[in-house]
Structures are given as C-alpha cells and as structure tokens.
Amino acid sequence: MTDINALPISQKWPAQDAEVLQLYSLPTPNGVKVSIMLEETGLAYEPHRVGFDTNDQMSPEFLSLNPNNKIPAIIDPKGPGGKPLPLFESGAILIYLAEKTGKFMSQDPALRYQTIQWVMFQMGGIGPMFGQLGFFNKFAGKEYEDKRPLQRYVDESKRLLGVLENQLTGQQWIMGDDYSIADIATFPWVRNLVGFYEAGELVGFSDFPNVQRVLNAFLARPAVEKGLKIPS
C-alpha cells in the first residue's frame, strides 16, 4: 500500500496517522456533509483545515487532490483493493462512505437509487440555488441595484423548499423512516439558508413546517452537532 505521506498533498498537510481516512475541508455546508457522515459512521479520520483566507484551496498541494479547487476532499488509505483512494465532490464522497460502511443508504437496489436521486437533488438544486441566494442577500450581490437576480433565487429557493416539504410530509426523513445520506447532504444547506445567509424571512421559511421539523431533528443528532464544527 502506498504511504499517503508520499503524496503531494501531504507536503502541506502531513498525516499524523497515515492508516486512517484523511479529510481536507472547512465547516461550510458542503464541507460538513463529510465530517457529519464520518461522525455518524464512526470511521476513524483525521481532519485538515483548508483555509480560504490563505487560499489553501489554490495551492499546488490541494490541486493535486482536487483540480477543481473545492472542499471537501478525502484520501482513504484503505480504499478499494487496499489502495489509497483520493476523492472529491461531497456527493460522491457521501455515496462512497455509505457503500464502504453499509450505513445510511439502503442495500435494496431501488431504494439505493432513490436515495442517490435525492442527493443529486441537493447537489444540482438546493446547493447552487441557496448559495446564489446567499450571495445576493448577504454578500457583494446585496449592493446590486437590480434586484431581479435576488428575486430569481428567492423564487427558486422557495420552489425547492416546497419540493422538500412535500417529500417530508408524513414521514420522518427524506427517505421515510430511515435517516440517510440524502438528509446529510440536504440539511446543512437548509441550516445555512436560514442561519448564516439570513434568508429565512425572504423565503417564507415558516411556510415549510415539515422542513423545519426535520431540520431540528437533524441538528439534534450528536454526530451532527460535532460534525458541524470540524475542522475547527
């Protein structure tokens, strides 16, 4: 097995324990998906902070792991065939960890693909749309005189919340009674929308009681509470 400390990324973030999974991340909505999943599964891992304030994500070492310069990314020293597996994209990492551990994704083929479809719903809809709304509501976009871009993302975020609201009606989690990677992918973004992005009133969050209920249940999980703070 290749020693992961021989890999380029380890020049900047050396592994203290090269036998455990290495996480390169920040506590953003995408980043905490993986730290929460790792806490939920109980897999041993070592977190490394990729600081945006110091442009760590643009360093040659990080780009050797993720050429798209985004967090999170992992290296599993005990990947398929016992070989190190580098992996980026939070959705892909969630699916990999679910399959590696046999947790938080059904083994039934139909339910497995239905779970993946909701992860893709988050990746292709909730994440990008909520992120754009955050830009136009809280960051540089709020200075734009033309408010049509903001309204576009408000309307689309409301629509997506409505889809989620309908899915959660009469059931505990996105996939029914079973907590899954679909929830782990989705609710960090819902939390960010109404918290950090300060957009709860804009999207009429009170109109989505099932989303509120499941968000609260998600945040009450000990592994979620811990994962939201990793890397510190």
For each residue, the residues with C-beta under 8 A, 3 or more apart:
1: 77 78 82 83 84
2: 6 7 83 84
3: 6 18
4: 7 10 15 18 22 75 77 84
5: 10 14 15 18
6: 2 3 10
7: 2 4 10 64 65 75 84 86
8: 11 60 61 64 65
9: 12 13 24 61 62 64 65 75
10: 4 5 6 7 13 14 15 61
11: 8 14 61
12: 9 56 59 61 62
13: 9 10 22 24 48 61
14: 5 10 11
15: 4 5 10 18 20 22 46
16: 46
17: 20 44 46
18: 3 4 5 15 77
19: 77 78
20: 15 17 43 44 45 46 77
21: 38 43 44 45 46 74 75 76 77 78
22: 4 13 15 45 46 48 74 75 76 77
23: 34 35 38 45 46 47 48 72 74 230 231
24: 9 13 48 50 62 65 66 71 72 73 74
25: 28 31 32 34 35 47 48 49 50 71 72 73 230 231
26: 31 49 50 51 52 71 72 231
27: 31 32 35 228 229 230 231 232
28: 25 31 32 71 192
29: 32 33 127 130 131 188 189 191 192
30: 33 70 71 72 90 127 188
31: 25 26 27 28 34 35 71 72 90
32: 25 27 28 29 35 36 188 227 228 230
33: 29 30 36 37 72 90 93 94 184 185 188
34: 23 25 31 37 38 72 74 90 93 94 97
35: 23 25 27 31 32 38 39 47 72 227 228 230 231
36: 32 33 39 40 184 188 223 224 227 228
37: 33 34 40 41 93 94 97 98 104 181 184 227
38: 21 23 34 35 41 43 45 97 227
39: 35 36 42 223 224 226 227 230
40: 36 37 103 104 184 221 223 224 227
41: 37 38 97 101 103 104
42: 39
43: 20 21 38 97 100 101
44: 17 20 21
45: 20 21 22 23 38
46: 15 16 17 20 21 22 23
47: 23 25 35 230 231
48: 13 22 23 24 25 231
49: 25 26 56 231 232
50: 24 25 26 56 57 62 71 231
51: 26 54 55 56
52: 26 55 56 57
53:
54: 51
55: 51 52 58 59
56: 12 49 50 51 52 59 62
57: 50 52 62 66 69 70 71
58: 55 62 63 69
59: 12 55 56 62 63
60: 8 63 64
61: 8 9 10 11 12 13 64 65
62: 9 12 24 50 56 57 58 59 65 66 69 73
63: 58 59 60 66 67 69
64: 7 8 9 60 61
65: 7 8 9 24 61 62 73 75 86 88
66: 24 57 62 63 69 70 71 73 88
67: 63
68: 88 89
69: 57 58 62 63 66
70: 30 57 66 73 88 89
71: 24 25 26 28 30 31 50 57 66
72: 23 24 25 26 30 31 33 34 35 88 90 93
73: 24 25 62 65 66 70 86 87 88 93
74: 21 22 23 24 34 86 87 88 93
75: 4 7 9 21 22 65 84 85 86 87
76: 21 22 79 84 85 87 96 100
77: 1 4 18 19 20 21 22 84
78: 1 19 21 82 84
79: 76 82 83 84 85
80: 83 85
81:
82: 1 78 79
83: 1 2 79 80
84: 1 2 4 7 75 76 77 78 79
85: 75 76 79 80 96
86: 7 65 73 74 75
87: 73 74 75 76 92 93 96
88: 65 66 68 70 72 73 74 92 93
89: 68 70 92 93
90: 30 31 33 34 72 93 94 123 185
91: 94 95 119 120 122 123 185
92: 87 88 89 95 96
93: 33 34 37 72 73 74 87 88 89 90 96 97
94: 33 34 37 90 91 97 98 119 181 184 185
95: 91 92 98 99 105 116 119 181
96: 76 85 87 92 93 99 100
97: 34 37 38 41 43 93 94 100 101 181
98: 37 94 95 101 102 103 104 105 180 181
99: 95 96 102 105
100: 43 76 96 97
101: 41 43 97 98 104
102: 98 99 107
103: 40 41 98
104: 37 40 41 98 101 179 180 181 184
105: 95 98 99 112 115 116 180 181
106: 111 112 115 175 178 180
107: 102 112
108: 111 112
109: 112 113
110: 113 114
111: 106 108 114 115 175
112: 105 106 107 108 109 115 116
113: 109 110 116 117
114: 110 111 117 118 175
115: 105 106 111 112 118 119 175 180 181 182
116: 95 105 112 113 119 120
117: 113 114 120 121
118: 114 115 121 122 167 174 175 180 182 185 186
119: 91 94 95 115 116 122 123 181 182 185
120: 91 116 117 123 124
121: 117 118 124 125 126 163 182 186
122: 91 118 119 125 126 127 182 185 186 189
123: 90 91 119 120 127 185
124: 120 121 127 128
125: 121 122 128 129 160
126: 121 122 129 130 160 164 186 189 190
127: 29 30 122 123 124 130 131 189
128: 124 125 131 132
129: 125 126 132 133 153 156 157 160
130: 29 126 127 133 134 157 160 189 190 192 193 197 199
131: 29 127 128 134 135
132: 128 129 135 136 149 153
133: 129 130 136 137 150 153 154 157 193 197 199 202 203
134: 130 131 137 138 139 192 193 196 197 199
135: 131 132 138 139 140 141
136: 132 133 139 141 142 144 149 150 153
137: 133 134 141 142 150 197 198 199 202
138: 134 135 142 196 197 198 199
139: 134 135 136 142
140: 135 143
141: 135 136 137 144 149 150
142: 136 137 138 139 150
143: 140
144: 136 141 147 149 150
145:
146: 149
147: 144 150 151
148: 151 152
149: 132 136 141 144 146 152 153
150: 133 136 137 141 142 144 147 153 154
151: 147 148 154 155
152: 148 149 155 156
153: 129 132 133 136 149 150 156 157
154: 133 150 151 157 158 199 202 203
155: 151 152 158 159
156: 129 152 153 159 160
157: 129 130 133 153 154 160 161 193 199 203
158: 154 155 161 162 203 204
159: 155 156 162 163
160: 125 126 129 130 156 157 163 164
161: 157 158 164 165 190 203 205 208 211
162: 158 159 165 166 208
163: 121 159 160 166 167
164: 126 160 161 167 168 174 186 190 208 210 211
165: 161 162 168 169 208 209 210 211
166: 162 163 169
167: 118 163 164 171 174
168: 164 165 171 173 174 210 211 213 214
169: 165 166 210
170:
171: 167 168 176 177
172: 176 177 179 214 217
173: 168 176 177 178 179 180 182 183 214 217
174: 118 164 167 168 180 182 183 186 214
175: 106 111 114 115 118 178 179 180 182 183
176: 171 172 173
177: 171 172 173
178: 106 173 175
179: 104 172 173 175 183 221
180: 98 104 105 106 115 118 173 174 175 183 184
181: 37 94 95 97 98 104 105 115 119 184 185
182: 115 118 119 121 122 173 174 175 185 186
183: 173 174 175 179 180 186 187 214 218
184: 33 36 37 40 94 104 180 181 187 188
185: 33 90 91 94 118 119 122 123 181 182 188 189
186: 118 121 122 126 164 174 182 183 189 190
187: 183 184 190 191 214 215 218 219
188: 29 30 32 33 36 184 185 191 192 228
189: 29 122 126 127 130 185 186 192 193
190: 126 130 161 164 186 187 193 194 211 215
191: 29 187 188 194 195 196 215 218 219
192: 28 29 130 134 188 189 195 196 197
193: 130 133 134 157 189 190 197 199 200 203 205
194: 190 191 197 198 199 200 203 205 215
195: 191 192 198
196: 134 138 191 192
197: 130 133 134 137 138 192 193 194
198: 137 138 194 195
199: 130 133 134 137 138 154 157 193 194 202 203
200: 193 194 203 205 206
201: 204 205
202: 133 137 154 199
203: 133 154 157 158 161 193 194 199 200
204: 158 201 207 208
205: 161 193 194 200 201 208 211 212
206: 200 209 212
207: 204
208: 161 162 164 165 204 205 211 212
209: 165 206 212 213
210: 164 165 168 169 213 214
211: 161 164 165 168 190 205 208 214 215
212: 205 206 208 209 215 216
213: 168 209 210 216 217
214: 168 172 173 174 183 187 210 211 217 218
215: 187 190 191 194 211 212 218 219
216: 212 213 219 220
217: 172 173 213 214 220 221
218: 183 187 191 214 215 221 224
219: 187 191 215 216 224 225
220: 216 217 224 225
221: 40 179 217 218 224 225
222: 225 226
223: 36 39 40 226 227
224: 36 39 40 218 219 220 221 227 228
225: 219 220 221 222 228 229
226: 39 222 223 229 230
227: 32 35 36 37 38 39 40 223 224 230
228: 27 32 35 36 188 224 225
229: 27 225 226 232
230: 23 25 27 32 35 39 47 226 227
231: 23 25 26 27 35 47 48 49 50
232: 27 49 229
